[in-house]
């Protein structure tokens, strides 16, 4: 499996800064969804596939990348977040709350009342 590694070129960055490598990984189809589903429970492949609403090929590829990145591990009872994966999931919760607030503000039309940018 090839996953974006810090220190090497990644999508959007030739320097491979760690944050850019992480954003490249998380931006891949279904990565965030898999992490989201695993934050509450350890899941075997088929239940995880159903929870994430994805096909087995994509799930298998992403699980390999997330395992190589050290965010997901295969335990006897299924896939689970590693310590690093749990730390990352905890950081995503405030981002999710911010996104919910942003969406609510957007729906209320705040974008239409913003002052024009300085010229």
C-alpha positions as CSV (number, residue, x, y, z in Angstrom):
1,X,0.0,0.0,0.0
2,X,1.1,3.5,-0.7
3,X,0.0,6.2,1.7
4,X,1.2,9.8,1.9
5,X,4.2,9.9,4.1
6,X,5.5,12.9,6.0
7,X,8.7,14.2,4.4
8,X,8.0,13.2,0.9
9,X,6.0,14.8,-1.9
10,X,2.2,14.4,-1.3
11,X,-0.8,15.8,-3.0
12,X,-0.7,19.6,-2.7
13,X,2.8,19.8,-1.3
14,X,6.2,19.0,-2.6
15,X,7.7,19.3,0.9
16,X,5.6,16.6,2.5
17,X,5.0,18.6,5.6
18,X,3.3,16.3,8.2
19,X,0.0,18.2,8.1
20,X,-0.1,18.1,4.3
21,X,0.6,14.3,4.4
22,X,-2.2,13.9,6.9
23,X,-4.6,16.0,4.9
24,X,-3.7,14.0,1.7
25,X,-4.5,10.7,3.6
26,X,-7.7,12.0,5.1
27,X,-8.9,13.5,1.8
28,X,-8.9,10.1,0.2
29,X,-12.3,8.6,-0.5
30,X,-13.8,7.0,2.7
31,X,-10.8,7.6,5.0
32,X,-12.6,10.0,7.3
33,X,-15.8,7.9,7.2
34,X,-13.8,4.8,8.3
35,X,-12.2,6.6,11.1
36,X,-15.6,8.0,12.1
37,X,-17.2,4.6,12.2
38,X,-14.3,3.1,14.2
39,X,-14.3,5.7,16.9
40,X,-17.3,4.1,18.7
41,X,-16.6,0.4,18.1
42,X,-14.3,-2.3,16.8
43,X,-15.8,-3.7,13.6
44,X,-15.2,-6.6,11.4
45,X,-14.8,-6.0,7.6
46,X,-18.4,-6.6,6.5
47,X,-20.1,-4.6,9.3
48,X,-17.6,-1.8,8.7
49,X,-18.3,-1.9,5.0
50,X,-22.0,-1.6,5.7
51,X,-21.6,1.2,8.3
52,X,-19.3,3.2,5.9
53,X,-21.6,2.5,2.9
54,X,-18.7,1.7,0.6
55,X,-17.6,-1.2,-1.6
56,X,-15.1,-3.8,-0.5
57,X,-12.3,-2.7,-2.8
58,X,-12.2,0.8,-1.5
59,X,-12.6,-0.3,2.1
60,X,-9.7,-2.8,1.7
61,X,-7.4,-0.2,0.1
62,X,-8.2,2.5,2.7
63,X,-7.8,0.0,5.6
64,X,-4.4,-0.9,4.3
65,X,-3.4,2.8,4.1
66,X,-4.8,3.6,7.5
67,X,-3.0,0.5,9.0
68,X,0.3,1.5,7.3
69,X,-0.2,5.0,8.7
70,X,-0.6,3.6,12.2
71,X,-4.2,4.9,12.7
72,X,-6.0,1.6,12.4
73,X,-5.1,-1.9,13.6
74,X,-6.6,-5.3,13.0
75,X,-7.5,-7.0,16.3
76,X,-8.9,-10.5,16.8
77,X,-12.4,-9.1,16.9
78,X,-12.1,-6.7,14.0
79,X,-10.6,-3.3,13.0
80,X,-10.1,-0.7,15.6
81,X,-8.4,2.7,16.0
82,X,-4.9,2.7,17.4
83,X,-3.9,5.2,20.1
84,X,-2.8,7.6,17.4
85,X,-6.1,7.0,15.6
86,X,-8.1,7.7,18.8
87,X,-6.1,10.9,19.3
88,X,-6.9,12.0,15.7
89,X,-10.6,11.1,16.1
90,X,-10.7,13.3,19.3
91,X,-9.2,16.2,17.2
92,X,-11.9,15.7,14.5
93,X,-14.8,16.1,16.9
94,X,-14.2,19.9,17.5
95,X,-13.8,20.3,13.7
96,X,-17.1,18.5,13.2
97,X,-18.8,20.9,15.7
98,X,-17.2,23.9,13.9
99,X,-18.5,22.6,10.6
100,X,-22.0,22.2,11.9
101,X,-22.0,25.8,13.2
102,X,-20.6,27.0,9.9
103,X,-23.3,25.1,8.0
104,X,-26.0,26.6,10.2
105,X,-24.6,30.1,9.8
106,X,-24.3,29.6,6.1
107,X,-27.9,28.4,5.9
108,X,-29.0,31.5,7.8
109,X,-27.5,33.7,5.1
110,X,-24.6,35.3,6.8
111,X,-22.5,35.0,3.7
112,X,-24.8,37.4,1.9
113,X,-24.3,40.1,4.6
114,X,-20.5,40.0,4.7
115,X,-18.8,43.3,4.0
116,X,-16.9,43.4,0.7
117,X,-13.2,42.5,0.8
118,X,-10.8,45.4,1.1
119,X,-9.6,46.7,-2.2
